[in-house]
């Protein structure tokens, strides 16, 4: 009898721990980011200047302080893909990160398919927004835009302990 009670107690603890981990990963740390107007989305110009705000509508975003790569945003934009590609710096090698299911405007798989098919462009929002983290913006031919954070090459090297190299800025002191 004691073995059955102990097994049931272990099972209940495992279920509670699993449910708590799921809740913490998917819901607990995320907060909605309120739209602030013209500065919600900014893109880096091709000449390498400071990121410039672009006019967007229907802006929705989430973020979490627990990780620099949890930021996701969705918006609508009237600017054509040709004008965006002409004026702003492309971002190579980005892959959209999956958002929590409840943040339904951001579908990383569908966006990735649009990028692979050439129906969306990927642009640099801001390099080293936080050391080793870039803000990436993708815009589809239908005028839907998406933002996420990507670990850049310097971030990869910094996190795995590799030598940073000459292209990387000095990491901040901890």
C-alpha positions as CSV (number, residue, x, y, z in Angstrom):
1,X,0.0,0.0,0.0
2,X,2.8,2.4,0.8
3,X,4.4,1.8,-2.6
4,X,1.1,2.8,-4.4
5,X,0.8,6.0,-2.4
6,X,4.5,6.9,-3.0
7,X,4.1,6.2,-6.8
8,X,0.9,8.3,-6.9
9,X,2.6,11.1,-5.0
10,X,5.5,11.0,-7.5
11,X,3.1,11.0,-10.4
12,X,1.2,14.0,-9.0
13,X,4.4,15.9,-8.4
14,X,5.6,15.2,-11.9
15,X,2.2,16.4,-13.4
16,X,2.3,19.6,-11.3
17,X,5.9,20.3,-12.2
18,X,5.2,19.7,-15.9
19,X,2.2,22.0,-15.9
20,X,4.2,24.7,-14.1
21,X,7.0,24.5,-16.6
22,X,4.6,24.7,-19.5
23,X,2.9,27.7,-18.0
24,X,6.2,29.5,-17.2
25,X,7.5,28.9,-20.8
26,X,4.3,29.9,-22.7
27,X,2.5,32.5,-20.5
28,X,4.2,33.7,-17.3
29,X,7.1,35.8,-18.5
30,X,5.6,37.4,-21.6
31,X,4.1,40.9,-21.4
32,X,2.3,42.8,-24.2
33,X,4.3,45.8,-25.4
34,X,2.0,48.8,-26.0
35,X,2.1,50.6,-29.3
36,X,3.8,53.9,-28.9
37,X,3.4,55.4,-32.4
38,X,6.0,56.2,-35.0
39,X,8.9,54.5,-33.1
40,X,7.4,51.1,-32.9
41,X,9.3,49.8,-36.0
42,X,12.7,51.2,-37.1
43,X,14.9,50.0,-40.0
44,X,18.6,50.6,-40.6
45,X,19.3,52.5,-43.8
46,X,21.6,51.1,-46.4
47,X,24.1,53.9,-45.7
48,X,24.6,52.5,-42.2
49,X,23.1,55.4,-40.3
50,X,21.0,55.1,-37.2
51,X,17.8,53.1,-37.5
52,X,14.9,55.2,-38.9
53,X,11.3,54.8,-37.7
54,X,8.8,53.7,-40.4
55,X,5.1,54.3,-40.3
56,X,3.1,51.1,-39.4
57,X,-0.4,50.3,-38.3
58,X,-2.0,47.4,-36.3
59,X,1.2,47.0,-34.2
60,X,1.1,44.2,-31.7
61,X,4.2,43.0,-29.7
62,X,5.2,40.8,-26.8
63,X,8.5,40.7,-24.8
64,X,9.9,39.1,-21.8
65,X,12.8,40.2,-19.5
66,X,13.8,36.6,-19.0
67,X,15.6,36.4,-22.4
68,X,16.7,39.0,-25.0
69,X,15.3,36.8,-27.9
70,X,11.7,36.6,-26.8
71,X,10.6,39.8,-28.5
72,X,8.0,39.3,-31.3
73,X,5.9,41.9,-33.1
74,X,3.4,42.0,-36.0
75,X,2.3,45.1,-37.9
76,X,0.9,46.3,-41.2
77,X,2.8,48.6,-43.6
78,X,1.9,50.4,-46.8
79,X,5.5,50.9,-48.1
80,X,6.3,48.6,-51.1
81,X,8.8,45.8,-50.9
82,X,10.8,47.5,-53.6
83,X,11.1,50.8,-51.7
84,X,12.0,49.0,-48.5
85,X,14.7,46.9,-50.2
86,X,16.1,50.0,-52.0
87,X,16.3,52.1,-48.8
88,X,17.1,49.7,-46.0
89,X,19.8,47.2,-45.1
90,X,19.0,43.5,-45.8
91,X,19.6,41.0,-43.0
92,X,21.1,37.7,-44.2
93,X,20.5,34.3,-42.6
94,X,17.7,35.2,-40.3
95,X,15.1,32.6,-39.4
96,X,11.9,33.6,-37.6
97,X,11.6,32.3,-34.1
98,X,8.4,30.5,-33.0
99,X,6.1,32.6,-30.8
100,X,3.7,31.3,-28.2
101,X,0.6,29.9,-29.7
102,X,-1.6,32.6,-28.0
103,X,0.3,35.3,-29.9
104,X,-1.6,34.3,-33.0
105,X,-0.5,37.1,-35.4
106,X,3.1,35.7,-35.5
107,X,3.3,32.4,-37.4
108,X,7.1,31.6,-37.8
109,X,6.5,28.6,-40.1
110,X,4.3,30.5,-42.5
111,X,6.7,33.5,-42.5
112,X,9.7,31.2,-43.1
113,X,7.9,29.8,-46.1
114,X,7.2,33.3,-47.4
115,X,10.9,34.2,-47.0
116,X,12.0,31.0,-48.7
117,X,9.6,31.6,-51.6
118,X,10.8,35.2,-52.1
119,X,7.5,36.7,-51.2
120,X,9.0,38.4,-48.1
121,X,12.1,40.4,-47.5
122,X,14.2,40.4,-44.3
123,X,15.7,43.7,-43.2
124,X,17.9,44.9,-40.4
125,X,16.0,46.7,-37.7
126,X,18.9,47.4,-35.4
127,X,22.3,45.7,-35.0
128,X,23.5,45.0,-31.4
129,X,20.3,46.2,-29.9
130,X,21.7,44.5,-26.9
131,X,25.2,43.0,-27.1
132,X,25.1,40.1,-29.5
133,X,21.4,40.6,-30.3
134,X,20.0,42.1,-33.6
135,X,16.4,43.2,-34.2
136,X,15.2,41.7,-37.5
137,X,12.2,42.9,-39.5
138,X,10.5,40.9,-42.3
139,X,7.8,42.3,-44.6
140,X,5.6,40.2,-46.9
141,X,4.3,41.2,-50.3
142,X,0.8,41.6,-48.7
143,X,2.1,44.3,-46.4
144,X,2.3,42.3,-43.2
145,X,5.4,42.9,-41.1
146,X,7.1,40.9,-38.4
147,X,9.9,41.6,-35.9
148,X,12.0,39.3,-33.8
149,X,15.4,39.2,-32.2
150,X,18.3,37.1,-33.6
151,X,21.6,36.2,-31.9
152,X,24.3,37.6,-34.2
153,X,27.8,36.2,-34.9
154,X,29.4,38.1,-32.0
155,X,26.7,36.9,-29.7
156,X,27.3,33.3,-30.7
157,X,31.0,33.7,-30.1
158,X,30.5,35.5,-26.8
159,X,28.0,32.9,-25.5
160,X,30.1,29.8,-26.5
161,X,33.4,31.4,-25.3
162,X,35.1,31.6,-28.7
163,X,37.5,34.5,-29.4
164,X,35.4,37.4,-30.6
165,X,37.5,38.6,-33.5
166,X,38.1,42.1,-34.9
167,X,34.6,42.6,-36.2
168,X,32.9,42.4,-32.8
169,X,32.6,45.3,-30.4
170,X,33.8,44.9,-26.9
171,X,31.2,43.1,-24.7
172,X,29.8,45.1,-21.8
173,X,31.4,44.5,-18.4
174,X,29.3,42.4,-16.1
